Amino acid sequence: MKPLWIKHAKELATIAGENGPRKGKDMSNLIEDGNIVAVGTTEQLEQQFANRANEADIVDATGRLVTPGLVDPHTHVVYGGSREREFEMRLEGATYMDIMNAGGGIHATSRMTREATEDELIEQTTRRLDSFAKHGVTTVEGKSGYGLDFETEMKQLRVAKRLNEQHAVEIIPTFMGAHAVPKEYKGNEDAFVDLIINEMLPAVAEEKLAVFNDVFCEKDVFTPEQSERILEAGKQLGLTPKIHADEIVSYGGAELAAKVGAISAEHLLKASDQGIEDMAAAGVIGCLLPATALFLREEAAKGRQMIDAGMAVAISTDCNPGSSPTTSMPLVMNLACISMRLTPAEALVAATINAASAIKVEDRAGSLEVGKQGDVVLWDIGSYQELQYLFGVNHVEKVWKKGQLIVG
């Protein structure tokens, strides 16, 4: 594979460092064998590699912005079917829990995912991953959770594993058997918790199908006590805890995330001030989902307060069929600024290095630094401020994953 040399960028946001994206004008980066080997001014790299310039595929980025590939740290990308009718139901006044309790929501997708074959799920999910790539995303986290039984949960994770091997977009797998309580366990929820702990988690760990273990800690779903049991059991098997916390009501999920040492807590629309303080002290990353809040017509999470409290914040599409059917991380960055008062620099950091840290890939993704993967986006605009200012538009011109062109 020929080296890739991206030259003359108007602005190259490396995201290297601790105080927001580092940037420079007339910058270049050179990628060889899939990894970044040099980042600097075009003049510096032309001097350093003068004798090799004719070896490289050269991309002239004059007037444009170059960033790391975006990282989406919270998706439910593997699922069957669609739920567009629920969108109308919400507009007619039904709440998330109304729809779920009527057999819609997670239960509807669970039924369609159970009925789908692995190959059908591969086909449907491939379309979503293609769309992610077109929006500048080179790495996603992918959760199970639409099976709610042993066989389908394993099927979702095996699909994620197959896609990670065959699709350009990298998938980091999360087991989320505790996404909802199946209808057959209503009134006997602890028995389902026992099933997750005694059968599902050991099987997932034995096949090495997941890196993380997630649970929906929410009123009328899983209690903090049940959630803690599941997350601690996963830790014993080597699965890092994540937690869907305080999305619908303030329920102690943020505090639990700090208690169990979760790498991240997701949603957090109703997180308490104490929960925010606890997460900041424990180093929990707040994974915020402004597109979900918009779709559900809810007030967004307190992103500005969390950052000011010392929390690291990541942002995500929450790509799923019920509450955020989008693959547009650029839109999520826009919304992070508009609805959560993040600065343009903070939004870009939240969609790159912080997002990578929330799924343990910061050693290879999330910034443009020597030794990391050549995951790069060329945007048809001139600055990262412009990227956040011109909202609702996809400015992606080209995308590379490990130095290979995958879009453009």
KEKE-3310 file (N, C-alpha, C; in steps of 0.2 Angstrom, whole numbers, plus 5000, padded with zeros to 4 digits):
npx = (5004:5003:5011:5001:4998:4992:4991:4993:4982:4970:4966:4971:4965:4972:4968:4977:4984:4978:4970:4959:4956:4971:4977:4982:4988:4990:4994:5001:4999:5006:5003:5007:5007:4995:4996:4999:5013:5019:5016:5013:5019:5016:5028:5038:5036:5038:5052:5057:5053:5057:5064:5055:5044:5038:5034:5021:5003:4996:4986:4978:4973:4970:4962:4953:4947:4955:4952:4953:4946:4929:4922:4910:4903:4892:4880:4866:4867:4866:4852:4835:4822:4811:4804:4795:4782:4780:4785:4776:4766:4772:4771:4758:4756:4760:4771:4788:4788:4775:4773:4782:4776:4765:4769:4777:4791:4807:4803:4796:4806:4814:4807:4807:4821:4824:4817:4824:4837:4855:4862:4852:4852:4866:4865:4856:4862:4874:4871:4868:4881:4888:4882:4886:4900:4899:4896:4908:4912:4923:4924:4914:4904:4895:4880:4872:4856:4843:4839:4835:4834:4844:4849:4847:4853:4867:4867:4866:4878:4887:4885:4890:4903:4906:4904:4914:4925:4923:4919:4923:4921:4926:4920:4916:4912:4898:4889:4873:4862:4853:4844:4830:4816:4810:4794:4789:4795:4790:4785:4793:4806:4819:4823:4826:4837:4845:4847:4854:4866:4870:4870:4870:4881:4892:4893:4895:4907:4916:4916:4922:4915:4912:4917:4912:4900:4883:4869:4852:4848:4834:4819:4806:4812:4827:4832:4843:4849:4848:4855:4867:4871:4872:4882:4893:4894:4898:4910:4918:4920:4928:4923:4920:4911:4897:4884:4867:4860:4849:4840:4826:4820:4827:4837:4847:4856:4868:4876:4877:4885:4897:4900:4902:4913:4911:4916:4909:4895:4879:4867:4860:4851:4843:4851:4857:4863:4872:4875:4882:4893:4899:4902:4912:4922:4925:4930:4922:4916:4905:4893:4885:4869:4863:4854:4845:4838:4832:4824:4815:4810:4814:4822:4839:4854:4864:4877:4886:4887:4892:4905:4910:4911:4921:4920:4924:4917:4909:4901:4887:4878:4868:4862:4848:4832:4821:4822:4832:4835:4847:4862:4871:4884:4890:4878:4875:4886:4883:4871:4876:4883:4872:4861:4867:4877:4891:4907:4913:4926:4925:4915:4920:4931:4924:4918:4928:4943:4938:4927:4933:4940:4930:4927:4938:4948:4957:4970:4973:4964:4955:4963:4975:4990:5007:5010:4997:4981:4978:4965:4955:4947:4942:4936:4924:4926:4933:4937:4936:4927:4918:4913:4904:4896:4889:4876:4867:4871:4880:4897:4907:4920:4930:4935:4946:4951:4962:4971:4966:4956:4939:4927:4923)
npy = (4994:5011:5025:5038:5055:5069:5085:5103:5107:5119:5119:5108:5098:5090:5085:5081:5082:5090:5101:5103:5104:5103:5114:5119:5129:5126:5113:5096:5078:5061:5045:5028:5011:5010:5017:5033:5042:5054:5071:5088:5104:5108:5112:5107:5093:5091:5094:5084:5072:5073:5065:5055:5059:5056:5043:5043:5043:5058:5070:5085:5096:5109:5124:5117:5107:5096:5081:5069:5053:5051:5045:5035:5032:5025:5015:5006:4997:4985:4977:4971:4976:4990:5005:5016:5019:5022:5035:5043:5040:5045:5059:5060:5060:5049:5043:5037:5026:5023:5018:5007:4999:4995:4986:4990:4999:4993:4980:4977:4979:4968:4957:4958:4957:4944:4936:4938:4932:4929:4933:4941:4951:4955:4961:4972:4979:4983:4993:5003:5005:5009:5021:5028:5029:5038:5049:5052:5044:5032:5022:5013:5009:4995:4988:4974:4968:4968:4956:4949:4936:4921:4916:4926:4937:4932:4930:4943:4948:4940:4944:4957:4954:4947:4958:4967:4961:4961:4974:4991:5000:5000:4990:4990:4979:4978:4969:4969:4962:4966:4976:4977:4970:4955:4951:4939:4938:4947:4953:4944:4948:4947:4934:4935:4943:4934:4924:4932:4934:4921:4913:4920:4930:4923:4915:4924:4930:4918:4916:4927:4939:4952:4968:4976:4978:4982:4990:4994:5005:5010:5017:5005:4997:4991:4990:5000:4991:4978:4982:4984:4971:4964:4972:4970:4956:4955:4962:4953:4943:4950:4960:4976:4988:4998:5010:5013:5027:5036:5042:5044:5047:5054:5042:5037:5032:5038:5040:5026:5022:5029:5022:5008:5010:5012:5014:5023:5033:5033:5043:5051:5062:5066:5066:5068:5083:5078:5066:5070:5076:5064:5056:5064:5064:5050:5048:5044:5044:5055:5050:5057:5061:5070:5070:5060:5066:5076:5070:5063:5074:5080:5089:5092:5083:5089:5095:5106:5109:5097:5097:5108:5104:5095:5083:5072:5072:5063:5062:5055:5046:5037:5028:5020:5010:5016:5028:5036:5036:5039:5041:5052:5059:5072:5080:5077:5083:5097:5098:5096:5108:5117:5113:5109:5117:5116:5121:5124:5117:5109:5100:5094:5087:5079:5070:5063:5060:5059:5051:5040:5036:5032:5020:5013:5014:5023:5022:5020:5027:5042:5053:5063:5057:5052:5035:5031:5024:5027:5035:5046:5061:5072:5087:5098:5111:5125:5126:5120:5127:5131:5119:5116:5127:5127:5120:5103:5099:5088:5089:5080:5076:5066:5050:5041:5025:5017:5022:5018:5023:5025:5032:5044)
npz = (5000:4995:5003:5011:5009:5016:5012:5014:5022:5027:5040:5052:5064:5077:5089:5099:5115:5130:5131:5123:5105:5096:5083:5067:5053:5036:5036:5037:5036:5036:5031:5033:5030:5036:5048:5056:5053:5053:5058:5055:5049:5032:5026:5035:5033:5020:5019:5028:5021:5008:4999:4997:4991:4979:4981:4987:4988:4985:4993:4991:5002:5002:5009:5016:5031:5041:5051:5065:5062:5066:5082:5088:5103:5108:5102:5096:5085:5078:5074:5071:5058:5059:5067:5063:5065:5078:5080:5075:5085:5096:5093:5094:5107:5115:5128:5130:5139:5139:5126:5126:5137:5130:5122:5112:5107:5114:5115:5103:5094:5099:5096:5081:5079:5085:5075:5064:5053:5055:5043:5038:5048:5046:5033:5035:5045:5039:5030:5039:5044:5033:5031:5043:5040:5029:5036:5042:5052:5059:5069:5079:5094:5098:5104:5111:5116:5110:5110:5122:5126:5128:5115:5105:5110:5109:5096:5091:5095:5089:5076:5076:5078:5066:5057:5061:5056:5043:5038:5034:5045:5061:5075:5091:5104:5115:5128:5132:5139:5149:5145:5144:5153:5149:5143:5148:5160:5168:5184:5189:5190:5196:5193:5179:5180:5187:5176:5167:5174:5178:5166:5153:5154:5157:5145:5135:5140:5139:5125:5121:5116:5119:5125:5135:5148:5149:5157:5159:5170:5177:5182:5183:5175:5177:5194:5204:5213:5207:5195:5200:5204:5191:5185:5193:5192:5179:5179:5187:5177:5168:5160:5157:5166:5160:5160:5157:5162:5172:5163:5161:5173:5188:5196:5203:5195:5190:5202:5205:5194:5197:5209:5205:5197:5183:5166:5158:5159:5152:5143:5155:5156:5167:5178:5194:5204:5214:5209:5197:5203:5210:5199:5192:5202:5202:5190:5179:5162:5155:5144:5132:5123:5113:5102:5104:5115:5108:5098:5107:5112:5124:5137:5135:5141:5155:5149:5149:5163:5168:5162:5167:5180:5180:5173:5160:5145:5132:5116:5107:5094:5098:5090:5086:5084:5090:5098:5092:5077:5069:5060:5060:5066:5064:5065:5078:5085:5082:5089:5102:5104:5103:5111:5123:5126:5124:5118:5101:5100:5112:5108:5097:5102:5111:5102:5097:5104:5117:5115:5110:5122:5130:5125:5126:5115:5114:5112:5099:5091:5088:5088:5079:5079:5079:5076:5079:5072:5054:5054:5046:5042:5029:5027:5018:5022:5031:5045:5062:5069:5060:5056:5067:5066:5054:5054:5053:5041:5030:5029:5024:5014:5011:5018:5027:5033:5043:5034:5022:5009:5011:5009:4997)
capx = (5000:5007:5009:4996:5001:4987:4995:4991:4976:4969:4966:4972:4964:4975:4965:4982:4984:4973:4966:4955:4960:4977:4976:4987:4987:4995:4997:5001:5000:5008:5001:5010:5005:4989:4997:5001:5020:5021:5011:5017:5017:5018:5035:5042:5036:5042:5059:5058:5052:5059:5067:5050:5037:5035:5031:5015:4997:4995:4979:4978:4968:4970:4956:4949:4948:4956:4951:4953:4939:4924:4921:4903:4904:4886:4875:4863:4867:4863:4845:4830:4816:4810:4798:4793:4775:4781:4787:4769:4763:4775:4769:4751:4756:4762:4777:4792:4786:4768:4774:4785:4772:4760:4772:4781:4798:4812:4800:4795:4813:4816:4803:4810:4828:4823:4815:4829:4843:4861:4863:4848:4855:4872:4863:4853:4867:4879:4868:4869:4888:4890:4880:4891:4906:4898:4896:4914:4913:4927:4924:4907:4903:4889:4877:4867:4850:4837:4837:4832:4835:4851:4851:4847:4859:4873:4867:4868:4886:4891:4884:4894:4910:4907:4905:4920:4930:4922:4917:4929:4920:4927:4914:4918:4905:4895:4884:4867:4856:4849:4841:4823:4814:4806:4787:4788:4798:4786:4783:4799:4812:4825:4824:4829:4843:4849:4848:4859:4872:4872:4870:4872:4887:4898:4894:4898:4915:4919:4917:4925:4911:4911:4922:4909:4893:4879:4863:4847:4846:4829:4812:4801:4816:4831:4833:4850:4852:4849:4860:4874:4873:4874:4888:4898:4896:4902:4917:4922:4922:4933:4919:4920:4904:4894:4877:4862:4858:4845:4837:4819:4819:4833:4835:4853:4861:4875:4879:4879:4891:4903:4901:4905:4919:4910:4920:4905:4887:4875:4861:4861:4846:4840:4856:4857:4870:4876:4878:4888:4899:4902:4905:4918:4927:4927:4933:4917:4915:4898:4892:4878:4866:4858:4850:4840:4834:4829:4819:4810:4807:4816:4828:4846:4858:4868:4884:4890:4888:4896:4912:4912:4912:4927:4919:4925:4911:4909:4894:4885:4871:4863:4859:4843:4826:4816:4823:4837:4837:4852:4869:4875:4888:4890:4872:4876:4891:4880:4867:4880:4884:4866:4857:4871:4881:4898:4910:4915:4931:4923:4911:4925:4935:4919:4916:4934:4947:4934:4923:4937:4942:4924:4926:4945:4952:4961:4977:4974:4959:4952:4967:4980:4996:5011:5008:4990:4978:4977:4958:4956:4941:4943:4929:4924:4925:4939:4938:4931:4921:4913:4909:4899:4891:4884:4873:4862:4874:4886:4902:4912:4923:4934:4936:4951:4951:4969:4975:4963:4950:4932:4922:4925)
capy = (5000:5017:5030:5043:5061:5074:5091:5110:5108:5125:5118:5101:5097:5084:5083:5079:5087:5090:5107:5104:5102:5107:5115:5123:5131:5123:5107:5089:5072:5056:5038:5022:5004:5011:5021:5039:5042:5061:5076:5094:5109:5105:5113:5102:5086:5091:5093:5077:5066:5076:5060:5050:5062:5052:5037:5044:5046:5065:5073:5092:5098:5117:5127:5112:5105:5088:5079:5062:5050:5052:5039:5035:5027:5022:5013:4999:4997:4978:4976:4970:4980:4997:5007:5023:5021:5025:5042:5046:5039:5050:5065:5060:5061:5044:5043:5032:5021:5021:5014:5001:4995:4993:4980:4993:5000:4988:4973:4977:4977:4962:4952:4958:4954:4937:4933:4939:4928:4932:4936:4947:4957:4958:4966:4978:4983:4985:4999:5008:5006:5013:5028:5030:5031:5043:5055:5053:5039:5026:5017:5013:5004:4992:4985:4969:4971:4968:4949:4948:4929:4919:4914:4932:4941:4929:4931:4950:4949:4937:4948:4963:4951:4946:4964:4970:4958:4962:4981:4996:5004:4996:4989:4988:4976:4978:4965:4973:4958:4970:4982:4978:4964:4952:4950:4932:4939:4953:4951:4940:4951:4944:4928:4937:4945:4928:4921:4936:4933:4914:4910:4925:4933:4918:4913:4930:4930:4913:4917:4934:4942:4959:4971:4980:4975:4988:4989:5000:5006:5015:5015:5001:4993:4987:4994:5001:4985:4973:4984:4983:4964:4963:4975:4967:4950:4956:4963:4946:4940:4954:4964:4983:4991:5004:5010:5018:5030:5043:5045:5046:5050:5053:5036:5035:5028:5041:5038:5019:5022:5030:5016:5002:5011:5012:5018:5028:5032:5035:5047:5056:5068:5068:5065:5073:5086:5074:5061:5073:5076:5058:5054:5068:5062:5044:5048:5041:5048:5056:5049:5061:5059:5075:5068:5056:5071:5080:5065:5062:5081:5081:5093:5088:5082:5095:5094:5112:5108:5091:5099:5113:5100:5091:5077:5071:5071:5061:5062:5049:5046:5033:5025:5014:5011:5019:5035:5040:5033:5043:5040:5058:5062:5079:5083:5077:5089:5103:5098:5097:5115:5121:5111:5107:5123:5114:5125:5120:5113:5103:5095:5090:5083:5074:5066:5060:5057:5057:5045:5034:5034:5029:5013:5010:5013:5030:5021:5019:5031:5048:5059:5062:5057:5047:5028:5029:5022:5033:5036:5053:5064:5078:5091:5103:5118:5128:5126:5116:5131:5131:5113:5116:5133:5126:5114:5100:5098:5084:5092:5075:5075:5060:5047:5035:5020:5014:5024:5016:5027:5022:5037:5049)
capz = (5000:4995:5009:5010:5011:5015:5012:5014:5025:5030:5047:5054:5071:5078:5095:5103:5120:5135:5132:5117:5099:5093:5076:5064:5046:5031:5040:5033:5039:5032:5034:5030:5032:5040:5054:5056:5054:5054:5058:5055:5044:5026:5025:5039:5031:5013:5020:5031:5017:5001:4995:4996:4989:4973:4983:4990:4985:4988:4993:4992:5006:5002:5010:5020:5037:5042:5058:5066:5061:5072:5085:5091:5108:5110:5097:5096:5077:5076:5076:5065:5058:5060:5071:5061:5067:5085:5079:5075:5091:5101:5091:5096:5114:5119:5130:5129:5143:5136:5120:5129:5140:5126:5118:5107:5110:5114:5114:5096:5090:5101:5092:5075:5079:5086:5069:5058:5053:5055:5037:5037:5052:5043:5028:5038:5049:5034:5027:5044:5045:5027:5032:5048:5036:5025:5040:5045:5058:5058:5074:5083:5099:5096:5109:5110:5120:5107:5110:5129:5127:5127:5108:5101:5112:5107:5088:5089:5096:5083:5070:5077:5077:5059:5053:5063:5052:5035:5036:5036:5051:5067:5079:5098:5106:5122:5130:5135:5140:5153:5141:5146:5156:5144:5145:5152:5167:5172:5190:5192:5187:5198:5189:5173:5182:5188:5170:5164:5178:5178:5159:5148:5155:5156:5138:5132:5141:5136:5118:5120:5111:5121:5129:5140:5150:5150:5160:5159:5176:5176:5185:5179:5171:5182:5200:5206:5216:5201:5190:5203:5204:5185:5183:5197:5190:5173:5181:5188:5171:5164:5156:5159:5166:5157:5163:5155:5169:5174:5156:5161:5180:5192:5199:5206:5191:5190:5208:5204:5189:5201:5214:5202:5193:5176:5162:5156:5161:5146:5143:5160:5156:5174:5183:5200:5205:5218:5204:5193:5207:5211:5193:5191:5207:5200:5183:5174:5157:5153:5136:5131:5117:5112:5096:5108:5118:5103:5095:5112:5114:5131:5138:5134:5147:5157:5147:5152:5170:5169:5160:5172:5186:5179:5170:5153:5141:5125:5113:5102:5090:5101:5084:5088:5080:5093:5100:5089:5071:5065:5060:5059:5071:5063:5068:5086:5087:5081:5094:5108:5105:5103:5117:5129:5127:5123:5113:5096:5102:5116:5104:5092:5107:5113:5096:5095:5109:5123:5113:5110:5128:5133:5123:5126:5109:5113:5110:5092:5087:5092:5087:5074:5082:5077:5079:5079:5065:5050:5053:5045:5038:5025:5027:5013:5025:5033:5052:5066:5071:5054:5056:5071:5065:5048:5057:5049:5034:5030:5025:5023:5007:5010:5024:5027:5039:5043:5028:5016:5007:5012:5007:4993)
cpx = (5004:5006:5004:4998:4995:4991:4991:4984:4975:4969:4967:4971:4966:4971:4971:4983:4978:4968:4962:4959:4965:4975:4982:4985:4992:4998:4997:5001:5001:5006:5004:5009:4999:4989:5000:5009:5023:5015:5015:5015:5019:5025:5040:5042:5039:5049:5061:5058:5053:5060:5061:5044:5034:5032:5023:5009:4996:4988:4980:4972:4967:4963:4951:4951:4950:4956:4952:4946:4935:4923:4914:4903:4898:4881:4872:4862:4865:4856:4841:4825:4817:4804:4796:4786:4775:4782:4780:4765:4765:4772:4761:4750:4758:4769:4781:4790:4779:4769:4777:4780:4766:4763:4776:4788:4803:4809:4798:4801:4815:4813:4806:4817:4828:4822:4820:4835:4850:4863:4859:4850:4862:4870:4860:4858:4873:4877:4869:4877:4891:4888:4884:4897:4905:4898:4902:4916:4917:4927:4917:4908:4896:4886:4873:4861:4844:4835:4832:4831:4842:4853:4851:4852:4865:4873:4869:4876:4890:4891:4889:4902:4911:4908:4911:4926:4929:4920:4923:4928:4921:4922:4917:4912:4904:4889:4879:4861:4851:4847:4834:4821:4809:4799:4786:4791:4795:4784:4788:4805:4819:4827:4828:4836:4848:4851:4854:4866:4874:4873:4873:4879:4893:4899:4897:4906:4919:4921:4921:4921:4909:4916:4919:4902:4889:4872:4858:4845:4841:4823:4808:4806:4821:4833:4841:4853:4853:4854:4867:4876:4875:4881:4894:4900:4900:4909:4921:4924:4926:4929:4918:4913:4903:4887:4873:4859:4854:4842:4830:4817:4826:4832:4842:4858:4868:4879:4882:4885:4897:4905:4905:4911:4917:4914:4916:4898:4884:4869:4861:4856:4844:4845:4856:4864:4875:4879:4883:4894:4903:4905:4912:4923:4929:4930:4928:4916:4907:4897:4885:4876:4860:4853:4844:4835:4829:4823:4814:4807:4808:4822:4834:4849:4862:4875:4888:4892:4893:4904:4914:4914:4918:4926:4922:4919:4912:4901:4893:4879:4866:4859:4855:4837:4821:4816:4828:4839:4841:4859:4874:4878:4889:4884:4873:4881:4887:4875:4870:4881:4877:4862:4860:4876:4889:4900:4911:4921:4929:4919:4915:4929:4930:4917:4923:4938:4943:4930:4927:4939:4936:4923:4933:4949:4956:4968:4978:4969:4958:4957:4972:4987:5000:5010:5001:4987:4977:4969:4957:4949:4944:4936:4930:4922:4932:4941:4934:4926:4916:4909:4904:4894:4886:4881:4868:4865:4880:4891:4908:4914:4926:4935:4941:4950:4958:4972:4972:4957:4944:4926:4925:4929)
cpy = (5006:5021:5035:5049:5066:5081:5098:5111:5115:5125:5111:5101:5091:5081:5080:5084:5086:5096:5108:5103:5106:5108:5119:5124:5128:5117:5101:5083:5066:5049:5033:5016:5005:5015:5028:5039:5049:5066:5083:5099:5106:5106:5108:5095:5086:5091:5086:5072:5068:5070:5054:5052:5058:5046:5037:5045:5053:5068:5080:5094:5106:5119:5123:5110:5098:5087:5072:5059:5050:5045:5040:5029:5024:5021:5006:4997:4990:4977:4974:4974:4987:4999:5014:5024:5024:5032:5046:5046:5044:5057:5066:5060:5055:5045:5037:5025:5018:5016:5007:4996:4992:4988:4983:4994:4994:4981:4972:4975:4970:4956:4952:4955:4947:4933:4933:4934:4932:4936:4942:4953:4960:4963:4972:4982:4986:4992:5005:5010:5010:5020:5031:5033:5037:5050:5055:5049:5033:5021:5018:5008:5001:4987:4979:4972:4971:4960:4947:4940:4927:4919:4921:4936:4939:4931:4938:4951:4946:4941:4954:4960:4950:4953:4968:4967:4959:4969:4985:4999:4999:4996:4987:4985:4977:4973:4969:4968:4962:4976:4983:4971:4961:4951:4944:4933:4944:4950:4946:4942:4949:4938:4929:4939:4939:4924:4925:4934:4926:4910:4914:4927:4928:4916:4918:4931:4924:4913:4923:4938:4949:4961:4974:4976:4981:4986:4995:5001:5012:5012:5011:4996:4988:4992:4995:4994:4979:4975:4983:4976:4962:4966:4972:4960:4950:4958:4957:4942:4944:4959:4971:4986:4997:5004:5015:5021:5036:5046:5048:5049:5050:5047:5033:5031:5031:5040:5031:5018:5024:5025:5010:5003:5010:5016:5024:5027:5036:5039:5053:5062:5070:5067:5070:5077:5082:5068:5063:5073:5070:5055:5057:5065:5055:5043:5044:5046:5049:5055:5052:5061:5064:5074:5064:5061:5075:5076:5064:5069:5082:5086:5089:5088:5089:5095:5100:5111:5102:5093:5103:5109:5096:5085:5077:5069:5069:5062:5057:5050:5043:5029:5019:5016:5015:5026:5039:5037:5037:5040:5046:5061:5069:5083:5083:5082:5095:5103:5099:5104:5119:5119:5110:5112:5121:5119:5121:5115:5107:5098:5091:5085:5077:5069:5062:5057:5055:5051:5039:5032:5030:5022:5010:5009:5020:5028:5020:5024:5037:5054:5058:5063:5051:5040:5026:5027:5028:5033:5044:5055:5071:5081:5096:5110:5119:5127:5122:5120:5131:5125:5113:5122:5131:5119:5110:5098:5093:5086:5087:5075:5068:5057:5041:5031:5016:5015:5022:5021:5023:5026:5042:5047)
cpz = (5000:5001:5006:5013:5010:5017:5012:5017:5028:5037:5048:5062:5073:5085:5100:5109:5125:5135:5126:5111:5097:5086:5073:5056:5042:5034:5035:5038:5034:5035:5030:5034:5037:5046:5052:5057:5055:5054:5059:5050:5037:5024:5028:5035:5024:5014:5023:5026:5009:4997:4993:4993:4983:4975:4985:4986:4989:4988:4995:4996:5007:5004:5014:5027:5037:5050:5059:5063:5067:5075:5089:5096:5111:5105:5099:5088:5075:5079:5070:5065:5059:5064:5069:5064:5074:5085:5079:5081:5096:5099:5093:5103:5118:5121:5129:5133:5141:5130:5122:5132:5136:5121:5112:5110:5109:5113:5107:5092:5093:5097:5084:5074:5081:5079:5064:5059:5054:5049:5036:5042:5049:5037:5030:5041:5044:5031:5032:5044:5039:5028:5038:5044:5032:5029:5044:5051:5056:5063:5078:5089:5097:5101:5107:5114:5117:5106:5116:5130:5125:5119:5104:5103:5109:5099:5087:5090:5091:5077:5070:5076:5070:5055:5055:5058:5045:5033:5038:5043:5057:5072:5086:5102:5113:5123:5134:5136:5145:5150:5143:5149:5151:5147:5150:5159:5171:5178:5193:5189:5189:5195:5183:5175:5184:5181:5167:5168:5177:5171:5154:5148:5154:5149:5134:5133:5139:5129:5116:5115:5113:5125:5136:5142:5152:5153:5160:5166:5176:5180:5181:5174:5176:5188:5200:5209:5211:5197:5193:5203:5197:5183:5187:5194:5183:5174:5183:5182:5166:5159:5160:5160:5163:5160:5159:5161:5168:5167:5157:5168:5183:5197:5202:5202:5190:5196:5208:5199:5193:5206:5211:5198:5185:5172:5159:5159:5155:5147:5148:5160:5163:5179:5188:5200:5209:5213:5199:5197:5208:5205:5191:5196:5205:5193:5178:5168:5156:5146:5135:5124:5115:5106:5099:5111:5113:5100:5100:5114:5121:5131:5138:5141:5149:5156:5149:5159:5171:5167:5165:5179:5186:5176:5163:5150:5134:5123:5108:5099:5094:5095:5086:5084:5083:5095:5097:5083:5067:5065:5059:5065:5070:5066:5076:5088:5087:5087:5101:5109:5107:5109:5123:5131:5127:5118:5107:5097:5106:5112:5100:5097:5110:5108:5094:5101:5115:5121:5113:5117:5132:5130:5122:5120:5108:5111:5103:5088:5091:5091:5082:5077:5079:5080:5079:5072:5061:5048:5052:5041:5035:5024:5022:5016:5028:5040:5056:5069:5066:5054:5061:5070:5059:5050:5052:5042:5035:5026:5023:5016:5006:5017:5023:5034:5038:5036:5022:5015:5007:5010:5003:4987)
residu = (MET:LYS:PRO:LEU:TRP:ILE:LYS:HIS:ALA:LYS:GLU:LEU:ALA:THR:ILE:ALA:GLY:GLU:ASN:GLY:PRO:ARG:LYS:GLY:LYS:ASP:MET:SER:ASN:LEU:ILE:GLU:ASP:GLY:ASN:ILE:VAL:ALA:VAL:GLY:THR:THR:GLU:GLN:LEU:GLU:GLN:GLN:PHE:ALA:ASN:ARG:ALA:ASN:GLU:ALA:ASP:ILE:VAL:ASP:ALA:THR:GLY:ARG:LEU:VAL:THR:PRO:GLY:LEU:VAL:ASP:PRO:HIS:THR:HIS:VAL:VAL:TYR:GLY:GLY:SER:ARG:GLU:ARG:GLU:PHE:GLU:MET:ARG:LEU:GLU:GLY:ALA:THR:TYR:MET:ASP:ILE:MET:ASN:ALA:GLY:GLY:GLY:ILE:HIS:ALA:THR:SER:ARG:MET:THR:ARG:GLU:ALA:THR:GLU:ASP:GLU:LEU:ILE:GLU:GLN:THR:THR:ARG:ARG:LEU:ASP:SER:PHE:ALA:LYS:HIS:GLY:VAL:THR:THR:VAL:GLU:GLY:LYS:SER:GLY:TYR:GLY:LEU:ASP:PHE:GLU:THR:GLU:MET:LYS:GLN:LEU:ARG:VAL:ALA:LYS:ARG:LEU:ASN:GLU:GLN:HIS:ALA:VAL:GLU:ILE:ILE:PRO:THR:PHE:MET:GLY:ALA:HIS:ALA:VAL:PRO:LYS:GLU:TYR:LYS:GLY:ASN:GLU:ASP:ALA:PHE:VAL:ASP:LEU:ILE:ILE:ASN:GLU:MET:LEU:PRO:ALA:VAL:ALA:GLU:GLU:LYS:LEU:ALA:VAL:PHE:ASN:ASP:VAL:PHE:CYS:GLU:LYS:ASP:VAL:PHE:THR:PRO:GLU:GLN:SER:GLU:ARG:ILE:LEU:GLU:ALA:GLY:LYS:GLN:LEU:GLY:LEU:THR:PRO:LYS:ILE:HIS:ALA:ASP:GLU:ILE:VAL:SER:TYR:GLY:GLY:ALA:GLU:LEU:ALA:ALA:LYS:VAL:GLY:ALA:ILE:SER:ALA:GLU:HIS:LEU:LEU:LYS:ALA:SER:ASP:GLN:GLY:ILE:GLU:ASP:MET:ALA:ALA:ALA:GLY:VAL:ILE:GLY:CYS:LEU:LEU:PRO:ALA:THR:ALA:LEU:PHE:LEU:ARG:GLU:GLU:ALA:ALA:LYS:GLY:ARG:GLN:MET:ILE:ASP:ALA:GLY:MET:ALA:VAL:ALA:ILE:SER:THR:ASP:CYS:ASN:PRO:GLY:SER:SER:PRO:THR:THR:SER:MET:PRO:LEU:VAL:MET:ASN:LEU:ALA:CYS:ILE:SER:MET:ARG:LEU:THR:PRO:ALA:GLU:ALA:LEU:VAL:ALA:ALA:THR:ILE:ASN:ALA:ALA:SER:ALA:ILE:LYS:VAL:GLU:ASP:ARG:ALA:GLY:SER:LEU:GLU:VAL:GLY:LYS:GLN:GLY:ASP:VAL:VAL:LEU:TRP:ASP:ILE:GLY:SER:TYR:GLN:GLU:LEU:GLN:TYR:LEU:PHE:GLY:VAL:ASN:HIS:VAL:GLU:LYS:VAL:TRP:LYS:LYS:GLY:GLN:LEU:ILE:VAL:GLY)
# end
